[in-house]
C-alpha cells in the first residue's frame, strides 16, 4: 500500500494547488487538467472496488442456480 503522499491522486491535487498559488494573468488550465485527472482516477478506483465486489458474488450465484 502506498502512503498518502505517494498516492497519485494526492500528488496530482497537490501539484494543482501549488500551481494555483502562482500568480498568473490568466486561468491555469494545467491545474484544471491535474484536478480532472485526479477526479477520474478516484472514480475509476470506486468503480473497480464495486466491480470486484460484484465479481466476488458470482461463484455463489452460480452455486445457487445449480442447487
Beta strands, then each sheet from edge to edge (+ up, - down):
end
